[in-house]
């Protein structure tokens, strides 16, 4: 009997790992287990709604289920609905590819004020994750703290005109929220100098397409490092772009120290600059986009802490980790593909050299998964989302678990 | 026709398309499919059509798997006179300034070393509504027909 492999998480890391495993060993019994009723994780809920080209990797992942025999086990949370130990008992190998979806906190006084939000809270709501909190009012002056691609995604979405969102899958609620936002000023602030900013230069160049903005870059500085110089060149190229009503300002080298406000609501953010001077910016909302962390459903710290070979992704015999769950919140989708391909080779080598084991039951150990969402259930959700898309959208996401589950388990109509 | 199908990929999309093109062509032709990362400039063969699928990544750069090949070609700088290639590009018009620069740069690099391009470089837009294979399959068939004239049918 072939070996059984379970991958926890069906985002890009999990899917790329499954792809590499099945390409080398097509007869593996492989299941991707996801706590959501829908697959693809970050590609669906983290890649920006107006970056549909980036979501094109989904076509590769569909083949896992449609041609390569992978199983989708949706709406099953490992660590809650099924224990990691039980999963390890049932499969020859278990791989944790659950990503990191909790927002990192800044850890400065005033973070509890109204009007202070973490990026993931907003992107989950914008991209209609079923666990999202409602979108809050941001007021007229928004400060975004952070210099990664998520910060730029938020900046771009907040800055776009309704017309510029055509072709995206941004839903009617978030679209109406953006259209009515009334934002006049967006300042984006990095702790590091511009040369060390983590966003991709191409994400900066993309901002030069925006029609409703006026962009200013303050103190981009200079750099000898080629990557840094590229970032600075991209920033200089957009400095002065546009004469729209929404002002965008990039600032660098400012470390936030304190948020202040009146009546429990944020009104000002104070920074120290490189020479120790204090400056402050007024704001009606302060958004931190400074990276992601573990949600705590799986004991990540303990597992990584006791890992047999953390670099290789080996946590313990038959237990592995890949993607952000292993490496931390750094690296793009292709970085995770490379990581997954390396780990796949290691897992297959381990399975090969391991002592001939008793046949593991795999998903047969979990009769209760008859109630999980399978790939066909997801395809019913997918088809409904695409069918309901308005003219200038490519899909309209279903944003509640109940509605997803109702669709997934809809009885096929039987012809009489 | 004897075809060496090569792909330069970053996210795997170009690899998938190359595999699809291979499946489409291999009934009638002898096709070998390889990642550009596993192909050396001295492996070009004047008797074959080199059909390339290449994406674009970052700020108009070659995808990761094509970069070692491009570097090796620049370093060795061989004459590719007599070598025939055709190229299909994958890009995203969301990044319009550098749209499909990967395939464009690779085509220019091969031409600069004397290789002859067969047919037009066709590009797919990930932000458009076409499926890549719907453009690539007719392109591949047409390219093979042109190459049969240029190289000879029994090559």
Contacts between the chains, C-beta under 8 A, distances in Angstrom:
chain1	res1	chain2	res2	distance
A	16	B	12	7.3
A	19	B	12	7.2
A	50	B	94	7.7
A	51	B	94	6.5
A	52	B	94	7.9
A	52	B	126	7.4
A	52	B	127	5.8
A	53	B	92	3.5
A	53	B	93	7.8
A	53	B	94	5.4
A	53	B	125	7.6
A	53	B	126	3.2
A	53	B	127	4.4
A	54	B	92	7.4
A	54	B	126	7.6
A	56	B	11	8.0
A	56	B	13	6.0
A	56	B	126	4.6
A	57	B	11	5.3
A	57	B	12	6.8
A	57	B	13	6.5
A	59	B	13	7.4
A	59	B	16	7.2
A	60	B	11	7.9
A	60	B	12	5.3
A	60	B	13	6.6
A	60	B	16	5.2
A	63	B	16	7.4
A	167	B	127	7.0
A	200	B	58	6.5
A	200	B	59	7.4
A	201	B	58	7.5
A	201	B	59	4.9
A	202	B	58	5.9
A	202	B	59	4.6
A	202	B	60	7.8
A	202	B	95	5.5
A	202	B	98	7.2
A	205	B	59	7.0
A	205	B	95	7.2
A	205	B	97	6.2
A	205	B	98	8.0
A	206	B	94	6.9
A	206	B	95	6.3
A	209	B	96	7.3
A	230	B	59	7.1
A	234	B	59	7.6
A	333	B	11	6.0
A	334	B	10	4.7
A	334	B	11	5.2
A	334	B	57	7.3
A	334	B	64	6.6
A	337	B	11	6.4
A	337	B	12	6.1
A	338	B	64	7.7
